[in-house]
Amino acid sequence: MSGPYFKGQQPSQCGHYYPDVLRLRDEKREDGTFVRITDCSHCGRHEFQLDVQALDKALVRKLNKKGVVVGTKEEELSQVREKALERLSSKQK
């Protein structure tokens, strides 16, 4: 699907929409920058820098402490997409 799944849905950085785009993890790099790594079913892996000022303070604390916060485990990607599509389909009916 090329457009949003529901009204008002915002695209990811690559231009596609959830559940086609899933957040794999957020990382704090050695140079102090924060990045989000996503998996898009159309584009593949996509990595972009996060703005620390716009991040939730609890997330920043976790990243400073652990270095990584996992969003979706890579082995669960297809299951997560399937469940999300089913949920979105049932809401539209």
N, CA, C and O atoms as a Tinker XYZ file with bonds, in Angstrom:
   372  protein
     1  N      0.847000   -1.180000    0.000000    73     2
     2  CA     0.000000    0.000000    0.000000    64     1     3
     3  C      0.884000    1.232000    0.000000    63     2     4     5
     4  O      1.849000    1.296000    0.761000    81     3
     5  N      0.579000    2.197000   -0.826000    73     3     6
     6  CA     1.445000    3.364000   -0.952000    64     5     7
     7  C      1.015000    4.528000   -0.064000    63     6     8     9
     8  O      1.825000    5.406000    0.234000    81     7
     9  N     -0.230000    4.546000    0.355000    73     7    10
    10  CA    -0.711000    5.659000    1.170000    64     9    11
    11  C     -0.973000    5.259000    2.600000    63    10    12    13
    12  O     -0.678000    4.134000    3.004000    81    11
    13  N     -1.536000    6.195000    3.380000    73    11    14
    14  CA    -1.820000    5.894000    4.784000    64    13    15
    15  C     -2.904000    4.822000    4.921000    63    14    16    17
    16  O     -3.771000    4.681000    4.059000    81    15
    17  N     -2.837000    4.075000    6.018000    73    15    18
    18  CA    -3.814000    3.030000    6.293000    64    17    19
    19  C     -5.061000    3.591000    6.956000    63    18    20    21
    20  O     -6.132000    2.987000    6.892000    81    19
    21  N     -4.918000    4.748000    7.592000    73    19    22
    22  CA    -6.070000    5.382000    8.219000    64    21    23
    23  C     -5.896000    6.900000    8.154000    63    22    24    25
    24  O     -4.785000    7.400000    7.979000    81    23
    25  N     -6.992000    7.614000    8.294000    73    23    26
    26  CA    -6.987000    9.067000    8.176000    64    25    27
    27  C     -6.089000    9.699000    9.245000    63    26    28    29
    28  O     -6.162000    9.346000   10.422000    81    27
    29  N     -5.254000   10.624000    8.819000    73    27    30
    30  CA    -4.374000   11.337000    9.735000    64    29    31
    31  C     -3.064000   10.631000   10.049000    63    30    32    33
    32  O     -2.260000   11.154000   10.821000    81    31
    33  N     -2.831000    9.467000    9.477000    73    31    34
    34  CA    -1.597000    8.732000    9.750000    64    33    35
    35  C     -0.415000    9.460000    9.130000    63    34    36    37
    36  O     -0.476000    9.896000    7.981000    81    35
    37  N      0.660000    9.590000    9.897000    73    35    38
    38  CA     1.853000   10.284000    9.434000    64    37    39
    39  C      2.880000    9.276000    8.901000    63    38    40    41
    40  O      3.059000    8.204000    9.480000    81    39
    41  N      3.550000    9.621000    7.802000    73    39    42
    42  CA     4.546000    8.692000    7.243000    64    41    43
    43  C      5.826000    8.679000    8.078000    63    42    44    45
    44  O      6.098000    9.603000    8.845000    81    43
    45  N      6.590000    7.626000    7.912000    73    43    46
    46  CA     7.910000    7.532000    8.519000    64    45    47
    47  C      8.872000    8.383000    7.695000    63    46    48    49
    48  O      8.474000    8.997000    6.705000    81    47
    49  N     10.121000    8.417000    8.104000    73    47    50
    50  CA    11.130000    9.207000    7.390000    64    49    51
    51  C     11.297000    8.780000    5.939000    63    50    52    53
    52  O     11.617000    9.606000    5.084000    81    51
    53  N     11.086000    7.500000    5.651000    73    51    54
    54  CA    11.270000    7.020000    4.275000    64    53    55
    55  C     10.039000    7.299000    3.410000    63    54    56    57
    56  O     10.078000    7.097000    2.196000    81    55
    57  N      8.946000    7.765000    4.029000    73    55    58
    58  CA     7.743000    8.103000    3.274000    64    57    59
    59  C      6.658000    7.040000    3.315000    63    58    60    61
    60  O      5.564000    7.264000    2.797000    81    59
    61  N      6.931000    5.896000    3.915000    73    59    62
    62  CA     5.942000    4.830000    4.023000    64    61    63
    63  C      5.320000    4.838000    5.416000    63    62    64    65
    64  O      5.738000    5.602000    6.287000    81    63
    65  N      4.326000    3.988000    5.618000    73    63    66
    66  CA     3.510000    4.046000    6.824000    64    65    67
    67  C      3.570000    2.754000    7.628000    63    66    68    69
    68  O      3.825000    1.678000    7.088000    81    67
    69  N      3.326000    2.886000    8.942000    73    67    70
    70  CA     3.151000    1.720000    9.807000    64    69    71
    71  C      1.913000    0.989000    9.329000    63    70    72    73
    72  O      0.936000    1.667000    9.009000    81    71
    73  N      1.866000   -0.308000    9.253000    73    71    74
    74  CA     2.824000   -1.309000    9.701000    64    73    75
    75  C      3.867000   -1.714000    8.672000    63    74    76    77
    76  O      4.632000   -2.649000    8.911000    81    75
    77  N      3.916000   -1.030000    7.530000    73    75    78
    78  CA     4.976000   -1.332000    6.556000    64    77    79
    79  C      6.340000   -0.919000    7.100000    63    78    80    81
    80  O      7.364000   -1.477000    6.706000    81    79
    81  N      6.352000    0.059000    8.005000    73    79    82
    82  CA     7.590000    0.530000    8.618000    64    81    83
    83  C      7.528000    0.241000   10.112000    63    82    84    85
    84  O      6.626000    0.709000   10.808000    81    83
    85  N      8.485000   -0.528000   10.594000    73    83    86
    86  CA     8.552000   -0.865000   12.012000    64    85    87
    87  C      9.872000   -0.375000   12.595000    63    86    88    89
    88  O     10.917000   -0.437000   11.948000    81    87
    89  N      9.800000    0.113000   13.833000    73    87    90
    90  CA    11.016000    0.552000   14.523000    64    89    91
    91  C     11.707000   -0.671000   15.091000    63    90    92    93
    92  O     11.143000   -1.391000   15.915000    81    91
    93  N     12.943000   -0.901000   14.640000    73    91    94
    94  CA    13.712000   -2.012000   15.179000    64    93    95
    95  C     14.339000   -1.618000   16.511000    63    94    96    97
    96  O     14.202000   -2.320000   17.513000    81    95
    97  N     15.032000   -0.474000   16.501000    73    95    98
    98  CA    15.670000   -0.032000   17.741000    64    97    99
    99  C     16.122000    1.411000   17.623000    63    98   100   101
   100  O     16.269000    1.963000   16.533000    81    99
   101  N     16.337000    1.994000   18.789000    73    99   102
   102  CA    16.970000    3.304000   18.905000    64   101   103
   103  C     18.328000    3.068000   19.540000    63   102   104   105
   104  O     18.466000    2.235000   20.436000    81   103
   105  N     19.332000    3.803000   19.075000    73   103   106
   106  CA    20.688000    3.610000   19.581000    64   105   107
   107  C     21.335000    4.941000   19.910000    63   106   108   109
   108  O     21.057000    5.967000   19.289000    81   107
   109  N     22.216000    4.892000   20.919000    73   107   110
   110  CA    23.090000    6.028000   21.184000    64   109   111
   111  C     24.463000    5.629000   20.679000    63   110   112   113
   112  O     25.038000    4.641000   21.136000    81   111
   113  N     24.983000    6.392000   19.743000    73   111   114
   114  CA    26.285000    6.094000   19.155000    64   113   115
   115  C     27.406000    6.605000   20.050000    63   114   116   117
   116  O     27.172000    7.412000   20.949000    81   115
   117  N     28.618000    6.137000   19.803000    73   115   118
   118  CA    29.778000    6.536000   20.607000    64   117   119
   119  C     30.045000    8.037000   20.538000    63   118   120   121
   120  O     30.588000    8.619000   21.477000    81   119
   121  N     29.664000    8.659000   19.424000    73   119   122
   122  CA    29.888000   10.104000   19.288000    64   121   123
   123  C     28.793000   10.926000   19.971000    63   122   124   125
   124  O     28.804000   12.154000   19.890000    81   123
   125  N     27.839000   10.253000   20.648000    73   123   126
   126  CA    26.783000   10.950000   21.391000    64   125   127
   127  C     25.516000   11.209000   20.599000    63   126   128   129
   128  O     24.558000   11.751000   21.151000    81   127
   129  N     25.476000   10.843000   19.331000    73   127   130
   130  CA    24.263000   11.038000   18.532000    64   129   131
   131  C     23.291000    9.892000   18.773000    63   130   132   133
   132  O     23.693000    8.782000   19.122000    81   131
   133  N     22.007000   10.176000   18.581000    73   131   134
   134  CA    20.956000    9.185000   18.725000    64   133   135
   135  C     20.396000    8.877000   17.345000    63   134   136   137
   136  O     20.115000    9.793000   16.572000    81   135
   137  N     20.230000    7.595000   17.029000    73   135   138
   138  CA    19.682000    7.191000   15.738000    64   137   139
   139  C     18.536000    6.208000   15.946000    63   138   140   141
   140  O     18.502000    5.468000   16.930000    81   139
   141  N     17.609000    6.215000   15.011000    73   139   142
   142  CA    16.516000    5.236000   14.980000    64   141   143
   143  C     16.714000    4.376000   13.750000    63   142   144   145
   144  O     16.916000    4.890000   12.650000    81   143
   145  N     16.658000    3.067000   13.935000    73   143   146
   146  CA    16.802000    2.120000   12.834000    64   145   147
   147  C     15.442000    1.477000   12.614000    63   146   148   149
   148  O     14.871000    0.875000   13.523000    81   147
   149  N     14.931000    1.614000   11.391000    73   147   150
   150  CA    13.621000    1.067000   11.055000    64   149   151
   151  C     13.768000    0.028000    9.949000    63   150   152   153
   152  O     14.789000   -0.045000    9.265000    81   151
   153  N     12.723000   -0.765000    9.797000    73   151   154
   154  CA    12.674000   -1.750000    8.721000    64   153   155
   155  C     11.411000   -1.461000    7.918000    63   154   156   157
   156  O     10.302000   -1.548000    8.445000    81   155
   157  N     11.578000   -1.120000    6.656000    73   155   158
   158  CA    10.454000   -0.820000    5.771000    64   157   159
   159  C     10.290000   -1.982000    4.797000    63   158   160   161
   160  O     11.262000   -2.432000    4.190000    81   159
   161  N      9.060000   -2.466000    4.650000    73   159   162
   162  CA     8.838000   -3.591000    3.730000    64   161   163
   163  C      9.056000   -3.174000    2.276000    63   162   164   165
   164  O      9.190000   -4.038000    1.409000    81   163
   165  N      9.094000   -1.874000    1.991000    73   163   166
   166  CA     9.331000   -1.381000    0.625000    64   165   167
   167  C     10.795000   -0.984000    0.414000    63   166   168   169
   168  O     11.377000   -1.300000   -0.624000    81   167
   169  N     11.394000   -0.291000    1.392000    73   167   170
   170  CA    12.745000    0.276000    1.246000    64   169   171
   171  C     13.847000   -0.542000    1.901000    63   170   172   173
   172  O     15.022000   -0.376000    1.574000    81   171
   173  N     13.481000   -1.416000    2.814000    73   171   174
   174  CA    14.492000   -2.146000    3.578000    64   173   175
   175  C     14.878000   -1.360000    4.816000    63   174   176   177
   176  O     14.063000   -0.627000    5.377000    81   175
   177  N     16.121000   -1.516000    5.240000    73   175   178
   178  CA    16.607000   -0.821000    6.430000    64   177   179
   179  C     16.733000    0.668000    6.165000    63   178   180   181
   180  O     17.166000    1.092000    5.094000    81   179
   181  N     16.347000    1.449000    7.157000    73   179   182
   182  CA    16.442000    2.900000    7.061000    64   181   183
   183  C     16.925000    3.411000    8.401000    63   182   184   185
   184  O     16.374000    3.035000    9.436000    81   183
   185  N     17.930000    4.249000    8.409000    73   183   186
   186  CA    18.493000    4.783000    9.640000    64   185   187
   187  C     18.490000    6.302000    9.562000    63   186   188   189
   188  O     18.927000    6.876000    8.564000    81   187
   189  N     18.001000    6.954000   10.609000    73   187   190
   190  CA    18.018000    8.407000   10.622000    64   189   191
   191  C     18.330000    8.920000   12.013000    63   190   192   193
   192  O     18.059000    8.265000   13.019000    81   191
   193  N     18.914000   10.126000   12.040000    73   191   194
   194  CA    19.315000   10.729000   13.299000    64   193   195
   195  C     18.107000   11.308000   14.022000    63   194   196   197
   196  O     17.232000   11.913000   13.404000    81   195
   197  N     18.068000   11.117000   15.338000    73   195   198
   198  CA    16.978000   11.630000   16.159000    64   197   199
   199  C     17.375000   12.957000   16.779000    63   198   200   201
   200  O     18.539000   13.179000   17.113000    81   199
   201  N     16.397000   13.835000   16.929000    73   199   202
   202  CA    16.608000   15.113000   17.583000    64   201   203
   203  C     16.409000   14.918000   19.087000    63   202   204   205
   204  O     15.301000   14.622000   19.533000    81   203
   205  N     17.469000   15.082000   19.860000    73   203   206
   206  CA    17.412000   14.837000   21.300000    64   205   207
   207  C     16.377000   15.746000   21.967000    63   206   208   209
   208  O     15.731000   15.335000   22.931000    81   207
   209  N     16.215000   16.957000   21.475000    73   207   210
   210  CA    15.261000   17.895000   22.081000    64   209   211
   211  C     13.818000   17.428000   21.922000    63   210   212   213
   212  O     12.963000   17.767000   22.740000    81   211
   213  N     13.542000   16.651000   20.873000    73   211   214
   214  CA    12.182000   16.196000   20.598000    64   213   215
   215  C     11.879000   14.836000   21.228000    63   214   216   217
   216  O     10.729000   14.396000   21.214000    81   215
   217  N     12.889000   14.168000   21.778000    73   215   218
   218  CA    12.699000   12.836000   22.341000    64   217   219
   219  C     12.093000   12.896000   23.740000    63   218   220   221
   220  O     12.284000   13.859000   24.483000    81   219
   221  N     11.370000   11.855000   24.068000    73   219   222
   222  CA    10.845000   11.673000   25.409000    64   221   223
   223  C     12.030000   11.539000   26.372000    63   222   224   225
   224  O     12.982000   10.809000   26.096000    81   223
   225  N     11.963000   12.240000   27.487000    73   223   226
   226  CA    13.084000   12.238000   28.442000    64   225   227
   227  C     13.364000   10.843000   28.998000    63   226   228   229
   228  O     14.520000   10.501000   29.250000    81   227
   229  N     12.320000   10.033000   29.192000    73   227   230
   230  CA    12.522000    8.666000   29.686000    64   229   231
   231  C     13.314000    7.849000   28.673000    63   230   232   233
   232  O     14.169000    7.048000   29.053000    81   231
   233  N     13.031000    8.048000   27.371000    73   231   234
   234  CA    13.772000    7.338000   26.324000    64   233   235
   235  C     15.234000    7.777000   26.327000    63   234   236   237
   236  O     16.130000    6.943000   26.193000    81   235
   237  N     15.480000    9.069000   26.477000    73   235   238
   238  CA    16.862000    9.563000   26.509000    64   237   239
   239  C     17.615000    8.956000   27.688000    63   238   240   241
   240  O     18.776000    8.570000   27.551000    81   239
   241  N     16.958000    8.868000   28.850000    73   239   242
   242  CA    17.612000    8.264000   30.018000    64   241   243
   243  C     17.961000    6.797000   29.749000    63   242   244   245
   244  O     19.056000    6.347000   30.088000    81   243
   245  N     17.023000    6.042000   29.133000    73   243   246
   246  CA    17.291000    4.634000   28.813000    64   245   247
   247  C     18.459000    4.506000   27.842000    63   246   248   249
   248  O     19.335000    3.659000   28.017000    81   247
   249  N     18.461000    5.362000   26.809000    73   247   250
   250  CA    19.534000    5.288000   25.815000    64   249   251
   251  C     20.877000    5.663000   26.425000    63   250   252   253
   252  O     21.897000    5.059000   26.094000    81   251
   253  N     20.885000    6.652000   27.311000    73   251   254
   254  CA    22.128000    7.026000   27.975000    64   253   255
   255  C     22.630000    5.899000   28.872000    63   254   256   257
   256  O     23.838000    5.700000   29.005000    81   255
   257  N     21.706000    5.164000   29.486000    73   255   258
   258  CA    22.085000    4.082000   30.398000    64   257   259
   259  C     22.471000    2.804000   29.660000    63   258   260   261
   260  O     23.523000    2.224000   29.931000    81   259
   261  N     21.620000    2.361000   28.722000    73   259   262
   262  CA    21.818000    1.077000   28.056000    64   261   263
   263  C     22.490000    1.179000   26.692000    63   262   264   265
   264  O     23.178000    0.247000   26.275000    81   263
   265  N     22.302000    2.296000   25.990000    73   263   266
   266  CA    22.856000    2.450000   24.650000    64   265   267
   267  C     21.915000    2.019000   23.545000    63   266   268   269
   268  O     22.060000    2.452000   22.402000    81   267
   269  N     20.924000    1.148000   23.880000    73   267   270
   270  CA    19.997000    0.625000   22.877000    64   269   271
   271  C     18.638000    0.390000   23.516000    63   270   272   273
   272  O     18.552000   -0.084000   24.649000    81   271
   273  N     17.576000    0.721000   22.787000    73   271   274
   274  CA    16.218000    0.376000   23.198000    64   273   275
   275  C     15.575000   -0.323000   22.006000    63   274   276   277
   276  O     15.430000    0.265000   20.934000    81   275
   277  N     15.190000   -1.582000   22.204000    73   275   278
   278  CA    14.628000   -2.388000   21.121000    64   277   279
   279  C     13.151000   -2.070000   20.955000    63   278   280   281
   280  O     12.409000   -2.027000   21.936000    81   279
   281  N     12.719000   -1.848000   19.715000    73   279   282
   282  CA    11.314000   -1.614000   19.418000    64   281   283
   283  C     10.628000   -2.894000   18.984000    63   282   284   285
   284  O      9.628000   -3.298000   19.578000    81   283
   285  N     11.152000   -3.529000   17.964000    73   283   286
   286  CA    10.617000   -4.785000   17.445000    64   285   287
   287  C     11.793000   -5.705000   17.155000    63   286   288   289
   288  O     12.720000   -5.333000   16.436000    81   287
   289  N     11.750000   -6.905000   17.718000    73   287   290
   290  CA    12.826000   -7.848000   17.439000    64   289   291
   291  C     12.751000   -8.263000   15.984000    63   290   292   293
   292  O     11.664000   -8.467000   15.443000    81   291
   293  N     13.901000   -8.387000   15.354000    73   291   294
   294  CA    13.938000   -8.676000   13.926000    64   293   295
   295  C     13.228000   -9.974000   13.567000    63   294   296   297
   296  O     12.609000  -10.062000   12.506000    81   295
   297  N     13.305000  -10.987000   14.435000    73   295   298
   298  CA    12.647000  -12.256000   14.124000    64   297   299
   299  C     11.123000  -12.167000   14.254000    63   298   300   301
   300  O     10.420000  -13.091000   13.843000    81   299
   301  N     10.603000  -11.074000   14.819000    73   299   302
   302  CA     9.160000  -10.912000   14.992000    64   301   303
   303  C      8.519000  -10.013000   13.933000    63   302   304   305
   304  O      7.312000   -9.776000   13.981000    81   303
   305  N      9.297000   -9.515000   12.989000    73   303   306
   306  CA     8.790000   -8.523000   12.040000    64   305   307
   307  C      7.534000   -8.968000   11.302000    63   306   308   309
   308  O      6.549000   -8.230000   11.281000    81   307
   309  N      7.538000  -10.135000   10.706000    73   307   310
   310  CA     6.375000  -10.560000    9.917000    64   309   311
   311  C      5.152000  -10.760000   10.799000    63   310   312   313
   312  O      4.040000  -10.433000   10.384000    81   311
   313  N      5.330000  -11.285000   11.996000    73   311   314
   314  CA     4.198000  -11.474000   12.908000    64   313   315
   315  C      3.608000  -10.135000   13.331000    63   314   316   317
   316  O      2.388000   -9.982000   13.388000    81   315
   317  N      4.459000   -9.179000   13.623000    73   315   318
   318  CA     3.988000   -7.854000   14.047000    64   317   319
   319  C      3.224000   -7.180000   12.919000    63   318   320   321
   320  O      2.164000   -6.600000   13.152000    81   319
   321  N      3.750000   -7.248000   11.694000    73   319   322
   322  CA     3.066000   -6.637000   10.543000    64   321   323
   323  C      1.703000   -7.285000   10.309000    63   322   324   325
   324  O      0.713000   -6.598000   10.057000    81   323
   325  N      1.665000   -8.605000   10.395000    73   323   326
   326  CA     0.418000   -9.338000   10.179000    64   325   327
   327  C     -0.648000   -8.931000   11.198000    63   326   328   329
   328  O     -1.791000   -8.661000   10.829000    81   327
   329  N     -0.276000   -8.887000   12.471000    73   327   330
   330  CA    -1.213000   -8.497000   13.530000    64   329   331
   331  C     -1.682000   -7.060000   13.360000    63   330   332   333
   332  O     -2.861000   -6.763000   13.559000    81   331
   333  N     -0.774000   -6.170000   12.996000    73   331   334
   334  CA    -1.136000   -4.771000   12.809000    64   333   335
   335  C     -2.098000   -4.612000   11.634000    63   334   336   337
   336  O     -3.066000   -3.858000   11.725000    81   335
   337  N     -1.841000   -5.309000   10.543000    73   335   338
   338  CA    -2.740000   -5.240000    9.388000    64   337   339
   339  C     -4.112000   -5.784000    9.716000    63   338   340   341
   340  O     -5.119000   -5.225000    9.281000    81   339
   341  N     -4.173000   -6.878000   10.484000    73   339   342
   342  CA    -5.469000   -7.432000   10.902000    64   341   343
   343  C     -6.225000   -6.427000   11.766000    63   342   344   345
   344  O     -7.425000   -6.226000   11.584000    81   343
   345  N     -5.522000   -5.799000   12.703000    73   343   346
   346  CA    -6.129000   -4.806000   13.602000    64   345   347
   347  C     -6.657000   -3.595000   12.805000    63   346   348   349
   348  O     -7.763000   -3.113000   13.049000    81   347
   349  N     -5.846000   -3.120000   11.853000    73   347   350
   350  CA    -6.260000   -1.982000   11.030000    64   349   351
   351  C     -7.442000   -2.348000   10.138000    63   350   352   353
   352  O     -8.345000   -1.535000    9.938000    81   351
   353  N     -7.439000   -3.564000    9.602000    73   351   354
   354  CA    -8.547000   -4.008000    8.744000    64   353   355
   355  C     -9.848000   -4.107000    9.520000    63   354   356   357
   356  O    -10.907000   -3.736000    9.016000    81   355
   357  N     -9.769000   -4.607000   10.751000    73   355   358
   358  CA   -10.994000   -4.749000   11.560000    64   357   359
   359  C    -11.531000   -3.385000   11.983000    63   358   360   361
   360  O    -12.743000   -3.243000   12.145000    81   359
   361  N    -10.685000   -2.382000   12.167000    73   359   362
   362  CA   -11.130000   -1.036000   12.531000    64   361   363
   363  C    -11.843000   -0.347000   11.374000    63   362   364   365
   364  O    -12.744000    0.462000   11.592000    81   363
   365  N    -11.444000   -0.664000   10.147000    73   363   366
   366  CA   -12.017000   -0.011000    8.973000    64   365   367
   367  C    -13.365000   -0.582000    8.612000    63   366   368   369
   368  O    -14.097000    0.047000    7.849000    81   367
   369  N    -13.735000   -1.760000    9.128000    73   367   370
   370  CA   -15.008000   -2.400000    8.778000    64   369   371
   371  C    -16.154000   -1.830000    9.566000    63   370   372
   372  O    -17.296000   -2.258000    9.393000    81   371
